[in-house]
Amino acid sequence: MGEEIKSYVVIWDDEAKVQLRALYDHIKYKSLANAKKVRTDILKTARSLKNMPERYEEYPPMKRIPGNFRFKEVASQLLIYDVTDTQVHIVKLAHKRELNQ
C-alpha cells in the first residue's frame, strides 16, 4: 500500500475573488472566450492546490510576513496563496510583473 496523500481545503479570500472577477471582466471586453479560458485555468490551478501545495515556489515579496506564502503563475497572473497545516488560502491574484517590483 502506498502512502496516503495529504489533502488540504482550498479557500478563496474575498479580495482574491474580487480580483478574479475584475480580471475576467477586463479580458472579456476583448474576448469572452479568452476570459473564460483564463478564469477556468486559474480555478483549475487553485483546485489542484488541495494536493501538494508546497510544490510551487515561495512568494518573495511576502517572505518577511508570517506564513507559508507561495505562488503559481497562470496566464500571466500570479495565484498567491498561504499554506497552513490543513488549508490553502488563496490571498491574491496579481499580474506577474508585480513579482519583479
N, C-alpha and C positions, 0 to 999 in steps of 0.2 A: 504494500500500500504506500502511495506517495504522501508527501507532507501536504496538509491542507493549506490552501492559500488564504491568508487573512483578507477579509472583506471590510471595506470602510463605507460609511454612509456619506454620500456626496450632498452637500448643502450649498445653495447659492445665496450669498448675501444680497440684500435688496439693491445695494449700489451696483453690484455686478449685473443684476437683472436689468436695471435701467440702462447700463452701458451696452448690454447685448441688444436691447430693443432700439437704442439710438443708432447703433451700428447698422442693424437691419434696415431701419428707416432711411438712413443715409445712402446705403447701397441700392435700395430698391428704386430710388429715383432714376438711376441709370439702368438698372437691370433687376427685375423681380427674380429672375432665375438665379442670378449670381447671389442676390441677398438670401434666398432660400438655401442655396448650397453652402454659403459661409456659415449661416446660422446652424444648419444641420451638422456641418463639420465640427463646429465649436461644441455643440451639445453632445455629439458622439464622443469627442475627446474628453469632455467633462465626465460623462458616464464611465468612460474607461478608467478613470482615476479610482474607482472603487477597488481595483486590484493594483497593487504595487505602485502607489502614487509617488514614492520616493525615487522612481526610476528616472525622473527628469531633474534637471539642474536646479540648484538653489538660485533664488532670485536676488542678485547682488544688491540692488537698492534697499532691500529690507533686511540685510544681514545683521544689522545692529538692533533690530526690533525682536523682542522675544517671540519665538515661534519657529516653525519649520517651513518657511515660505519658499515655494518652488514655482517654476513656470514651464509652460509648453507653448511653443509658437504654433499658431494655427491661422492660416490665411492672413498673414502679415499682422496678426494680433497676438498679444501675449495673454494667455489664460493664466492668471496668477492665483495661487491657492496656498493654504496653510494646512499642514498635515498634523493631526493630533493622534492620540492612541486609537481612536475609534472612528474619527471623521475626517473628511476633506472639506474645507470651507473655500469655496470659490469667492475670492475677495475683490477681484478687479479684472477688468478686461481693458487692455491698453494697446495702442499701436506699438509695433516693435521698435520704432525709433526712440521710445521712452527708455529702453534698456541702455541706450548709448549716451544718455544725457547725464 
